[in-house]
């Protein structure tokens, strides 16, 4: 079993920064990838960024150049800069582990003045 604990969500002004963190515990050997997804009301859950155990990263086009994902395959962080109101969503941590997906409980991020 794998457990994910997210932290770092909250309210930020447009143009501001926020960092999300997610710590994995339990049977975490062999994690293939860690990432962040987000879901705004009425929308589907979309990929924000992912990093593989080999260090390869992918960022959604909408956050490229503003967000940065990093991980040691035990924790995964998402540094969000130059935030926009459209970044408002519930952000979910995700890991890919032996063919299975595990999800965190989600953390609310609101960008508003």
N, C-alpha and C positions, 0 to 999 in steps of 0.2 A: 504494500500500500504506500501511496505517496500523498503527502499533505502539502498544501501551498498556503502561505500566509502573506497577504498583500498589505502594504502600508504606503502612506504618502499622498493619498488623494486629498482633495479640498477645493477651496475657492481661490482663484487667482485672477488678477486683472489682465485684460488684453495686453500683449507684449511681455508679460511676465514669464516666470519659469517655475517649474515644479519637477520633482523627481519621484517616481514610483519605484518601489522595491518589492520583490517577491522572494521569499525564502522557501526552499523545498526541504522537506524532511521525510524520514522513513526510508524506504528502499530506493535510494536515488542513484545508485551506481548504474552507469550506462545510459544516462539521459542523452538523447540524440539532439534535442533542440529545446530552447526556451524562448518564449515570446510573449507579446502583448497584443491583445485584441481590444476593440472597443465597440460599444453598442449605444447609439443614441435612441431616444424614444421613437418608435415607429419604424426604426431601421433594422437591418440585419447586423449581425456581429461581423465586423471586418478586421482583417489583419492590420496592425499598426507597424510592428517590427518583429523580426525573429532573428535569432542567432543560433548557429549550429555548434556542435561540440568541436568542430574543426575551426571555428572562429569566423565563418562566413556570415555576413549580415545582409538582411533585406529590410528595407524601409518602404512603407507605402509612399506613393508619389506625393500624396497630400501632406506628408510630414517630412519628406526628404529635405535635408539641410537645416531642419529645425529640431528634430528629435534624434536622440542617439541611444542605441541599446548596447548594453554591456553585460557580461555574465562570466562567472567562473564555473558554471554548470551546477552550482548549489544555490546561488542567488542570481536573480536577473534584475537589472535596473533599467529604467527608461528615463532619461533626462529629456525634459520637454522645455524648449526655449521658444521665444517669440510666439507665444500661444495666442490662438485666435478663438473667438466665440464658437466657431464650428468644431473646435476640439472638445467641446462639452459632450460628455458621454460617461457611461460606466465602463471602466477599464478592467479587463480580465487578464490575469496571468495564465499562461498555458505552457505545459511541457509535453514533449513527445517522448515516450518511454516504452521501449519494446512494443512498438506498434499501437500503443494506446495513448489517448489524449487525456490529460488531467487539467482541471480548471480550478482557479481560485474562486473566491466568493464574489469578487468584484469590488471595485472601489470607485466612488463617484468623483469625477473631476468636472468642475464648473468654471468656465472662463467668462467673467462678467465684470463690468464696472459698477 
